[in-house]
Amino acid sequence: MKTLNGTLASKIKGGDFIVMAEYLPPAAADSSAIKTAMEAMGNSLAAVNVADNHDGIGMSSLAASAVLLGMGVEPVYQVVTRDRNRIALQSDLLGASALGIRNVLCTSGNHQTLTKCSDSANVYDIDAIQLVWTVKQMRDKGTLIDGSPIAGKFSMLVGAVANPYLKPMELSMIQLAKKIEAGADFVQTHPVFDVDGFSAWLAAARKDGLVDKTAVIAGVLPLTSAEEAERLRTSHTDLCIPDAWVERLKAAGKPDAQEKEGLKLCAETIGKLKIMKGVRGLHIVSGGKEGIVQKLRAAAGL
């Protein structure tokens, strides 16, 4: 990794254990909701990942990231290739750099039919791997995709997303290797529920030497109820939420007790992830419930 500015880049380079969290911008026309969310999440996170129209229309990730920067919070500007062609993507990346944003997470995004905007058209001009490569070229060579020079210094830490439950394992390792080869400085995983399955994926990545080439940030999602767990198991079968988790949430009884049990389950998972060789940090997936972030950090001793 080249010498890059920013807290997240410094922590990765220094070998620190990283704790990040997710923010889902609402459909808001002012910054008051962002300020409220950041107060709920606390101010000692390494960075906050700003989702890009995750499940429908919200404030743009670029604008929300700029607001966070103005508040003294380091943003990870998330970019999905679903909604923009290569012209718009590069233009927005240049704008992000000019605003002082130093981290970007490249992903293809959920297909529009899985969001609240199912009637919209997608773009997918380039995929997530190609976007990672594009950002790296803009940073390391100072040029756009077509070779045109960039005026000024473009400096950006590049991140990608990985699904540790993608099967077969060989395909999962090929995809991960491609993202790292393209230039991913860090890789953020889907939420971990099945710890054994994640451990097998991480062991394969270690065997292939991939964890030595990037920082693996494991995703965690604190479930607040058995109903939420069942809903996610139906809509996101790849999350591999164990039956035992659902049963423990149900057995807890009342809603507040289920939330506490969900925090306990997630804290137990964090305890196991922290001691795994190759895990460089955690990404707390809030699902729009920013107040849960501080509760989880307290429960897990983060």
N, C-alpha and C positions, 0 to 999 in steps of 0.2 A: 504493500500500500504506500502511495506517495504521502509525503507530509501534508496533512490536511488540517484545517482549522475546525474547531467545534468540540464540544464536550464528548459526544459519542465517539468520534474518531480518536480522541485522546485516550478514552477509557479502553477502547479496543486495542490500541497500540500498547497501552500500559499493562494490559492483561487483567484489568479490573473486572469484577463480576458486575454485570450490567442489569439494571432493572428499568424497563420501559413500560409504557401503558398506551392504550388505544383511546382515541377520541373520535366520536362519530358526529360531525357537524350537522346540526338540524337545518331545516329550511328557514333560515333566519336572515334578516336583512341588516342586522346590526350585530355588534360584538358582545352584547350583554350576556348571551347564553354561554359564550366561550369563557368569559371571565368567571361565571358561576361554576362552570364545569371544572376549571383549573383549580379553583378554591377547594372544591370537593375532592379533587385528586391529590392535592398536596404539592409541595414545591421541591421535593428532593429526588425526583425521577431523573434518570440520565437523559431521557428524551420522551416526547409524546408523539406517537404515530397518528397522523391526521388522515382519516379515511377519505377516499375519493368516491363520493356518491355510492356508498356501500350497498344500500338497499332501496334506493330511490333518490330523489333530488334533495340535496343539502347544499349549504354554502360550499363553494369550491375549496378543495384541499389547498390550493395555492393561496387563496385569500385568508383562510383560517390559519394556515401556517405562518403567514405574515403577521397576523394578529398575535399569535403565540410568541413570535420573536420579539414583538414590541412589548410583551409582558415579561420578557426575560426567561421564557420557557423555550428550550431547544426543540424545534419541530422536526419530525421526519415527514417530509412531503411525499404523500402517496400518489402514485400515478397509475391509472389503469389504461390499457391500450384499447379497451372496448369502445371508448367514446371519442377518440381523437385520431386523426391520421398523423403521419410523421411530420408534417408541416406544423401542425398545432402543438404536438408533443415537444418538438425542439424549441419552438417559440416560447412555450410555457417554462421549459427548463432554463432558458436564457433569462427569462423574467425572474424566476426563483433565485437564480444566482445573483442577479442585480439587487434583489431585496435582502440578500444576506443569508438565504436559506442554504444550508450546507449538507443536508442529508436527503436522499430520495429513496423510496421503496418502489421497485418496479414490479407490477403484476398485471395479469391479463384482466382481472376483475370477474365477478359473477356474470354469467350470461344474462342479458336483459330480461329474458323470460322468467328468471328466478327472482326478479326484483319487483318493486311496485310500479315500474315503468315498462311493463311487458310489451306494450305496443310500439316502443321506440325501436329504431334501427341501430344495429351495431356497426362498428367500423373495423376493428381488428386489422388495420393496415400492416402493423408489425406486431410480433408477439412479445411476451415479457423478456425472453432471452435476448431478442434483438434490441429491445429497449435498454437492457443492461449494457449491451455492447455499445449502443449509441452514446449513453452517458459517459462510459469509460473513454470513448474516442474523443468526445467533447472535452473531457478533463485532461487526458494524457497527451493528446495530439493537438488540441485547440482547434478542432475542425468539426463541421457538421457532417452528416452522413455522406453528402455528395463531395466532401473534401473542401468546401468553402471555409476560409479561416474565420475564427471567432475573434472579435475585437475585445480586448480585456481578458482577465483571468477567470476562467470557469473552474470552480473548485467544488466538487460534490462527492460525498461518501455514498457508495452505491449499495443498495440492498435488494434482495430477492426473497421470494416466498417458496417454502417447500412443504409438501404433504408427506409426513413420515409414514403414513399408512397406505401410500400408493403401492399397488401390487401389479406385476411381480416386483420383487426387490431389485432385480437387475435393471428394470426400467426406471425405477426410482433413483438408483445411483447414476444412471446415464443422464437423467434430467438434471440432477443436482450438479454433476460434473460439468455439464454444459453451462449452467448458470455461473458457476465459479470461474470457468475458463473465459466466459464472456466478460467477467470483471466484478462479480459480486463480492464486496468487502465483508458483508454480513448476510446471513440467511435467517429469516424469521420463519418458524414453523407454525403450522396449524395447531390449535389447542391440543394439549396432551391430556388424554384421559386414560387410555390403555398404556400404562407405563412399560409393561413388558414389550409391547409392540414397538414403542418408541426406542427402547433400549436396543432392540434388534436392529432397527434402522440406523441408530447412532453407531453401533458396532460395525455395521457394513461400511458406513462413511469413514470410520477410523481405519478400517482395513484397507480401504482404497486411498487413504492419505488425504481425504477431502477436508477433514476438520482442521488440518494444519494449514489449509489455504484460505480459510474464511472463518468468521466468528458465528457459531451456531447459537441463535437466541431461541430458546424453547417457549412456545406459546402456552399460556394457562388461562383457563376460563372458569371462574367461580360460578357454579350453578346455584340459583336461588330457590329452586323448587323442583319437585318431581315432575310437575307439569312442563316446566321449561326443558328438563332433560328429555322427556318423551317427545316434545315438539322438535327439538334439535335432532333427535335420533331419526325422526321421520323425514325432516327436510335436509339433513346433512348426514347421510349414512356413513360417510367416510370419516366421521369424527370418532367412531368406535367407542361410544360411551358404554361402559360395562353395566350389565344387569345389576351387579352389586351396588353400584352408585345409585341407581334408581330406587332400589329397595331401601337403602339407608335413608334417602331423602323422604320416601313415603313413611317410613317408620318414625321419623322425627315428629310427625304430626302437624302442628299448627304452622302457619306461614313463616313466622319469625324463627321458629325452631328449625324449619327446613332451610332457611337462609344460613343459619349458624352451622348446620350440618354440611351445607354446601361449601362454606368457607373452610371448615375442618377438612373435608375431602381434598379440596384444592391445596390447602397448606401441607397435607400429607404428601401430595404429589410433588410439591415444590421441594420438600425435604429430600425426596428421592432424586429429583433432577439435579439439585445443587451438587451432589457428590458424584455425578456421572462425568467421567473423563470426556472432554470434548464439548460440554455445555458451557458456554461463555456468559450466559445471562438468561433473563426471563422477560417475556413480553406479556403483560396482563391484558387480556382481551376483555374490555369492559362491556361490550354489547350495548353501549349507550347508557349504562348504569355507572356513571363516574364515581358516585359515592362508595361503590363496592371496592374501589381500588385501595383506599386507605384501610378499610376493614380487613382486606386480605393481607396487606403488608403487615398489619398488626398481628393477625392470626399466624402468619408464617415467619414472623420475626425478621422481615426484610427492612 
